[in-house]
Amino acid sequence: MADNHIICNFHLYEPFFFIHQGASRIGDQVSITGVSFPYNAENFPALNPKAKNTCDQSNYRTYPRDGNGQSINDK
């Protein structure tokens, strides 16, 4: 049976580094805060020492490439 009253919704949690910054429920890997979207080299925060040796250290390095609208559209 067809239903014309369906609304579709989706969530995209990207870029993860921006969306989850400071989220304590995830732990130290998101201890970096003050990250803007899109990426801006002039106000990009330093790597928080708590984030060293976590997934976020890698996300920190790739954010200059991933922190933009084209990257989101590509996903």
Short mmCIF file of the C-alpha atoms (twelve columns), coordinates in Angstrom:
data_MODEL
# 
_entry.id   MODEL 
# 
loop_
_atom_site.group_PDB 
_atom_site.id 
_atom_site.type_symbol 
_atom_site.label_atom_id 
_atom_site.label_alt_id 
_atom_site.label_comp_id 
_atom_site.label_asym_id 
_atom_site.label_seq_id 
_atom_site.Cartn_x 
_atom_site.Cartn_y 
_atom_site.Cartn_z 
_atom_site.pdbx_PDB_model_num 
ATOM 1  C CA . MET A 1  0.000  0.000  0.000  1 
ATOM 2  C CA . ALA A 2  1.393  3.413  -0.961 1 
ATOM 3  C CA . ASP A 3  1.745  6.022  1.777  1 
ATOM 4  C CA . ASN A 4  2.129  9.660  0.737  1 
ATOM 5  C CA . HIS A 5  2.703  10.809 4.321  1 
ATOM 6  C CA . ILE A 6  6.259  9.555  4.796  1 
ATOM 7  C CA . ILE A 7  9.023  12.026 5.577  1 
ATOM 8  C CA . CYS A 8  12.615 10.940 5.108  1 
ATOM 9  C CA . ASN A 9  15.353 12.224 7.370  1 
ATOM 10 C CA . PHE A 10 19.045 11.440 7.585  1 
ATOM 11 C CA . HIS A 11 21.953 12.418 9.793  1 
ATOM 12 C CA . LEU A 12 25.526 12.881 8.685  1 
ATOM 13 C CA . TYR A 13 27.959 13.243 11.551 1 
ATOM 14 C CA . GLU A 14 30.780 14.623 9.434  1 
ATOM 15 C CA . PRO A 15 33.233 16.037 9.740  1 
ATOM 16 C CA . PHE A 16 33.477 13.993 12.928 1 
ATOM 17 C CA . PHE A 17 36.298 16.175 14.225 1 
ATOM 18 C CA . PHE A 18 34.101 19.298 14.097 1 
ATOM 19 C CA . ILE A 19 30.763 17.767 15.116 1 
ATOM 20 C CA . HIS A 20 32.076 15.908 18.176 1 
ATOM 21 C CA . GLN A 21 34.549 18.470 19.524 1 
ATOM 22 C CA . GLY A 22 34.404 18.650 23.291 1 
ATOM 23 C CA . ALA A 23 31.921 15.768 23.598 1 
ATOM 24 C CA . SER A 24 32.975 14.282 26.936 1 
ATOM 25 C CA . ARG A 25 30.987 11.093 26.346 1 
ATOM 26 C CA . ILE A 26 33.589 10.034 23.768 1 
ATOM 27 C CA . GLY A 27 36.643 10.685 25.905 1 
ATOM 28 C CA . ASP A 28 39.939 12.403 25.306 1 
ATOM 29 C CA . GLN A 29 39.884 11.859 21.565 1 
ATOM 30 C CA . VAL A 30 37.577 14.885 21.226 1 
ATOM 31 C CA . SER A 31 39.240 17.094 23.818 1 
ATOM 32 C CA . ILE A 32 40.013 19.733 21.195 1 
ATOM 33 C CA . THR A 33 37.543 22.630 21.100 1 
ATOM 34 C CA . GLY A 34 37.269 25.890 19.204 1 
ATOM 35 C CA . VAL A 35 37.313 24.242 15.776 1 
ATOM 36 C CA . SER A 36 35.381 26.188 13.141 1 
ATOM 37 C CA . PHE A 37 33.632 24.996 10.019 1 
ATOM 38 C CA . PRO A 38 34.750 25.455 7.403  1 
ATOM 39 C CA . TYR A 39 38.395 25.038 8.300  1 
ATOM 40 C CA . ASN A 40 40.169 28.330 8.918  1 
ATOM 41 C CA . ALA A 41 43.942 28.218 9.359  1 
ATOM 42 C CA . GLU A 42 43.959 31.554 11.180 1 
ATOM 43 C CA . ASN A 43 41.895 30.330 14.121 1 
ATOM 44 C CA . PHE A 44 42.620 26.585 14.098 1 
ATOM 45 C CA . PRO A 45 43.382 25.558 17.698 1 
ATOM 46 C CA . ALA A 46 46.508 23.750 18.770 1 
ATOM 47 C CA . LEU A 47 46.342 20.007 19.317 1 
ATOM 48 C CA . ASN A 48 45.250 19.394 22.897 1 
ATOM 49 C CA . PRO A 49 47.836 17.158 24.632 1 
ATOM 50 C CA . LYS A 50 44.955 14.889 25.775 1 
ATOM 51 C CA . ALA A 51 44.270 14.050 22.126 1 
ATOM 52 C CA . LYS A 52 47.749 12.684 21.471 1 
ATOM 53 C CA . ASN A 53 47.783 9.023  20.490 1 
ATOM 54 C CA . THR A 54 44.009 8.998  19.862 1 
ATOM 55 C CA . CYS A 55 41.949 8.874  16.690 1 
ATOM 56 C CA . ASP A 56 41.513 12.616 16.974 1 
ATOM 57 C CA . GLN A 57 45.201 13.234 16.422 1 
ATOM 58 C CA . SER A 58 44.742 11.793 12.941 1 
ATOM 59 C CA . ASN A 59 41.477 13.723 12.454 1 
ATOM 60 C CA . TYR A 60 43.300 16.887 13.520 1 
ATOM 61 C CA . ARG A 61 45.871 16.392 10.791 1 
ATOM 62 C CA . THR A 62 43.282 15.748 8.071  1 
ATOM 63 C CA . TYR A 63 40.797 18.475 9.059  1 
ATOM 64 C CA . PRO A 64 42.425 21.119 6.834  1 
ATOM 65 C CA . ARG A 65 41.527 18.846 3.908  1 
ATOM 66 C CA . ASP A 66 38.190 17.510 5.245  1 
ATOM 67 C CA . GLY A 67 36.762 20.585 6.961  1 
ATOM 68 C CA . ASN A 68 34.949 22.087 3.976  1 
ATOM 69 C CA . GLY A 69 31.674 21.886 2.103  1 
ATOM 70 C CA . GLN A 70 33.091 19.966 -0.858 1 
ATOM 71 C CA . SER A 71 34.274 17.185 1.449  1 
ATOM 72 C CA . ILE A 72 30.750 16.929 2.919  1 
ATOM 73 C CA . ASN A 73 29.185 16.876 -0.550 1 
ATOM 74 C CA . ASP A 74 31.592 14.113 -1.568 1 
ATOM 75 C CA . LYS A 75 30.361 11.931 1.282  1 
# 
